[in-house]
Structure formats: structure tokens, C-alpha cells
Amino acid sequence: MRQQLGLPGERQRHAEVLADLIDVLARSGRALVTWQAWRTAEPNAGSPWLERLTVFHRLAYGDDLVRRAGPVPVAPAGPPAPTPAAPRLAGAPKRLSASAWQAMVDCPYRFFARHGLGLGEAEEVAEGMEKADYGERVHEILRRFHADHPVLSASPREVLLADLEATTEAAFRGRERDDYLALAWRQRWLGHLPAYLDWALAREASGRRWRESETRFEKEWPLPGGGAVTLYGRLDRIDDGPAGPELLDYKTQNRSVLRSRLKVAGEDVQLPFYGLLAGAAEAGLVALDDDRVELVALPRPLAEASAEEGARLAATLAALAAGAPLPAHGAPETCRRCEMRGLCRRP
């Protein structure tokens, strides 16, 4: 965004700091740089720029310039930290959204902390417009546009593009009065409008028609041994296709990211979960953040994926109702961005 606006970016800022460092060292007769070399018995590397300087001196003069303050600290011996027992919920949840089910699949303990203990992070009031807010506006723009033009081929392309631009201007206008970053986000979306319109017109020409957007669904899902859970969610878009209803979810991400999300069956549960709600024939993610808009389809039949997800969901919730524990077993990527890292004490 900063590059598009002609503003200095991270690379330029780093170059300026490096130039300042070189200037200071060149003007000084002697320089002393210190840093904390160890942190809790783990080595703590210095700046990459200082590493480059020490490597140069070691190769040129046989001395890396480093003067160590003392011996390497050794962690005191003692009993290992206790690993807490996996917690249990008091019964299975009565209502479940796609995001909550995804949290349980990613890491049962994080689900327990968020939804059992109610420790989910409170939403912060953003001073500037962020990508999540941008995505919400894009969703609303497309909802209004397709509601006004349910059959795109009924209007000339230039009329559709002008209306899409006007809807975009209206959606961002109120925010731009308070946040100058909203102007950059609006310009970003305006750059994608021709590509989106090309994709939408081609999709309609293939025999698919927009039916509805931002529709809320709820469905009772039976559990083994009796009882049920209410599944709920809001679907971005439903089209009528040759084989039946098709579910589409808008994503302000590029194609490669979305393909990786759907690569391994069972890791991303959103589309199969929505298939349980709406009973559609096909589903896919619409990549809105590339040079061209593209549908990244679920790589296997939606009915098959939804049936497997429904069986896994029912079995998991039945086990929770019977007192099954919720251990911390998130993948490394999940743990790196988990807000419960300090709570679970996973080894």
C-alpha cells in the first residue's frame, strides 16, 4: 500500500538506519556495541549488520571483534516443569460456528480456553482501517451490487462497472472522513473491479446465477446417543449452478494462499461446515486479491467432504459430552499465533 502511494517503506527505512550506522562507525575512533548474548540459557544473536561486520573482520584479520563478558550460563538443574492435565468441558457445546469448530480442530485446548473459560481476546478499537475492516466493506459492496444486478447480462458492462465503482465510493465514504488509510484501501479495491467483473460475467455465461448473499443459516445436527448441536453461520454467497446450489466465500487473499488452505483434506473446515448448513452441490473460495479474480474450488466433492466433517463433528462432540479431555496439540504454525501460549504450558 505504501509503495502504491509513493511513501517510504520498510526496505527504505532499513537502508536509512544502516547508512546511519555506517556513518557513526566511520566517524568514531572507537566504538563499543553491547547486547544480551544469552536469554534463559539460550543464545541471543546480535544484529545481522553486526554479524556481517564480525565475519568480515574474522576473514580479513583473524579477529571477530567480539569480547565475551563471561562463561555461558547454564540453566539450573531441577525437576521438570509439571505438565497440566488436559481440561474437560462440562458437556458438549449447544451451538457451534465454523470458526469455533475450526478452533477445536486446530487445537482442542485453545477451544477450551476461548469458549470454555471465555478467555478469547477482546477486540481492540483500531485507530486506522485494517484488512479485516476492508474485507467487511468488500463483502457489503458485492452484496449490494449483486442485489441490484441479479442478472449481470441484462446490463452493459460499462453500466455495471460504473455502478460497482459508485457502490464502492459509498461504502468507503464515511470511513474516509475519519481515517486517511481508508482512501488507500478504497483505491486498492477499485483496482480489482475490472477483474472481478470479468470473472462474474464469465461465471454467469457458464450457466451460474447469483441467488443470494450474506445469508444466515442454522441447522440442528444430531449427536450419537441422543441430543443435538445447533450449527450456524453466515454464507457470503450462494449461486444456482448446473448441478445445484454452489457456495462461494469471498477472500481478500491470493490464489496460492487459498490453494494451500484447501490442499490437505480436513485441515480447513469452513467449506465442508457450510455444506452441512446449506446442502449445496459445490463450494469454493473466491480469491479477490490477485491480478485476476479466480475461484479456488474444493478439490473433492462437497457432499463427500461435508459427510466426513459431519461424522467427525458428531463423534467429537459426543466424546466431549462423555468427558473427553481437550489436550494442547496444535501444529507449530497454530502455536506461533495462538493467544493462549502462556496458558497451556505445552512442552
N, C-alpha and C positions, 0 to 999 in steps of 0.2 A: 504494500500500500504506500509506504514511504517512497519507494522508487517511482511509483506511478505519479506521485505528487511532486517529484523532484526534490525531496527532502533528504538530508544525510541519513544514512542507515547504519546498521551495526558494524559493517565492514569498514566504513569510513571512520567511525568513532574509534575502532581498534587501531586503525592506521595512525590516527592523530595521537593516541596515547603512546604508541610505540615510538613515534617521532619525538615526542616529549621526553621519553625515557632515554633515547639515544642522545638527545641534546644535553640532558642533565649529566649523563656519564661522560660525554665528550668535554664538557666544561669543568668537570671536577678533577682535582688532582688525585683524590682518593674517595672511594665510595664504599659504604658498608650497607649491605642488604640483609635483613633477618626475616625469618619466617618460622612458624611452628613446624618442625620437621616430623614430629610424631603426634598422633592423636589416638589416645587409648590403645597404645601398643601397636598402632598401625602406621606405616609410613605415609607422610603427607607431602606430596611433591610440591615444589615451588612453581613459579610462573613458567610457562613454556618459553618465554623470552629469556629468562634467566637460565633455563636448561640449555638453550641454544648457545648462550654465552659460555657456560661451563664446558660444553662439548668442544667448542672452538678452542678454548684455552688448553684443554687436555690434549687435543690433537696437535696444536701448534707449539705448546711449551711444556707439555707433560704435567701440568698442574691444573686441576679443575676449579681452583679458587675457593673451594668450599672448606670452611673451618668448622668442624662439628663441636658442639658445646659439651658433649658428654657421651657416656655409653648409651646404647639403645635400651630404652625402658622395657622391662619385662612385666607382663601382666601378673599380678599376684595369684598364686595358686589358691584354689578354694573349691568348695562344692559347686557343681554346675547349677546354673540358674534354673529354678523349677519351671517346668512347662505346664501351664494351666490346663486343666481338663476341659475338653470341648463342651461348650454350654448346650443347653436344651431349651426349646421353646415350650411354652405351656399350650400344646396343641398346635395344629396347623393353622396358617392364616386363613381368614374368611374371604378376603379379597386380594387379588393379585394382578398387578400390571405387568406389561412386558419388561419394563426397566427393573422392577423388583425381582422378577424371575431371572433376568439376566444377572443381577447381583448375586442371587443364590447359586447359579451355575458357575459364575466366576470364582466365588469364594463363599462357602456357607457361613463362615464366621463373620465376614463383612455384612452379609444379610442379617445375621443375628444382631450385630451392633447397630446397624441402621434401623431395622424395623422391629426388632425385639426390645432393644434398650432405648430406641428413639434417639440415637446419637448422630444421626445424619447431619452433615454440615449445614448450617443456616445459610441461606442465600445472602450474599453480600450486595449492597447497593453499589452498582457500578457507576463511577464518575463519567466514564466515556463509553460509547457504544461498543459492544463486544460482538464476537461472531455469533454467539447464541441469540442475541437480540436481532442481529442481521438475518439469521435463519428464520426467526419467527416472522419477520416482516416479509421475507420472500414467500413463505408459506401463505400468508394472508393475501399477498399480491396475486399469487396464482389461483387462490380460491376465488377471489373477486373476478379475475379475468375470465376464468372458465365458466363461472356462473353467468356472466354477461354474454359469453360466446360459447354456448354448449356445443354448437356445430361450427367449427372453425371455417370450413369450406364455404359457409354461407356469406362470408365477408372477404373483401380483397385483402391481400397480405399487408399492404400499406396501412389500411384501416386497423387491422389487428395490432400491428407494431405501434402505431400511434396511441391506441388505447392502452396497450401494455406499458408504454412509457408514461402515459398520464396516470395510470394506477400506481406506478412506482413513485412518481413525484408526490402523489397524495399520501402514500404510506410513509414516506420519509420526511415530509414537510414539517410535521410537528416536532420531530426529534431534532432536526437541524437547527431549530431556533435556540436550543439549549446545548448542543454538542456539535462542535465543528467536525468531529470524526465521522458523524453520520453522513456528511457530504461525500467523504471518500468511499464509504460503504455503498452509498447510492450509485456513485459512478462505477463502482465495481460491478454491481448488478446490471446497470444499464449496458455495460459491455457484453453481457451474456444474453441479452434479449434476442438478437437475431438468431443465435444458435438455438435458443430454446424454441423459438417459433418454428425454425426449420424442423426440429425434432418433433414438435407437436403436430405439425401439418403432415409429416411423413407417417407418424403413428396413426393419425386419423385415416390417411389414404390406405393404410394396411388393413382397414376394417375394424379399428378400435375407436370407440367413442367415450368421451368423458361422461361419467354418470353423476358423481358427487365428490365433494372434498370436505376434509376436516370433520368426518362423521364419527360420532361416539358409538361404541358398541359395548354391550355387556352380555355375558353368557355364563350360565351355570354349568360347571364341569364336574361330573360325578367322580367320587373317590372310591377306591376299593374298600369294602367293609362298611359302606354307608357314608352319608354326608356328601357335601359338595363344596366347591370353592367358586367364587364369582370372579371370572376373568373379565378385565375391562381394558379399554384403550381407545385412542382416537386415531383413526386412519387418515393419512394425508390425502389419498385419492383412490377412487375405485372407477375403473373403466369397464365398459362392456366389450368383450373380445369375442373372437370366433369360437373359442372353446368355453366361454362363460366369463364371469366376473374376474377382473385382474386387479391385484393390489399393487399400488405404487407408493413408495416412500421417498420423499424428496430429501437429498443430502447435499449440503454445501461443501462437498469434498470431491476429490478427483477420482477417476476410474480405478487407478491402481490400488488406492486405499480401500475402495469398496469391494474390489475383487478379492483382496486379501481377507476381508471380513467374512466373505462367504465361502472361502476356499475349503475350510475344514467343516464337515457336517457336525452340527450340534454345538459349535462354539458361539455363533451369533444366533440368538433365538428369536429376534424380532419378527422376521417374516413368517416362520412357522407358527409363532404365537398368534400373529394376526390372522393366519389361515384358520386357526381354531375359532377365532371370533367371527369371521365373515364367511368362511366356507367357500373361498374363491378357487379358481382353477389354476391361476398362475400368479407370480409375485416377483417383484424386482425393486432395486434401488436406483433412483434417478440421479446420476452424477451431474450436478449443476455448476461445478467449479473448474471446468476444463475449457479448452478451446472449442470443443463441441459437446453438446449435451448428449448423454448416452444412457440407455437402460442397462444396468448390470443385473441380469436375471439370476434367480436362484438356480444353481447348477443341477438340480434334480427336481422331480415333480413336487409341486407344493403339497398335494394330498398325502404323498408318502412322508415328506418331512414333517407335516403337521401331525400325522398319526403317530409318528415316533416321538415327537415332542410332547404330545398329549399323554402318551403312555408313560414317558419319563416324569412328567409333571405330576401325574396322578400317583405314581409309585413313590415319588419323593415326598409329597405331602402326606400320604398315608403313613410313611415311615416317621415323619415329624410328629404326626398325631399320636404315634405309638411311643414317642420319646426318643427318637434317634438323635444323636449328637450332631452339632454343627461345627466341624473342625475347620481350622485355617489351612486351606490347601490351594491358595491362589497361585497362578503361574507367575513367574518373575515380573512380567510386564504388568500384571494386575497389582502386585505388591508395590511396585515402584510408584504407582499413582494412587495408592489407597490411603484414605484419610484415617484409617484405623491401625496404621503400622505400629504406633506406640502402645496400642491397647492389647493387641493379640499376642505380642511377645513370641511370634513364631521363630523357632531356632533358625 
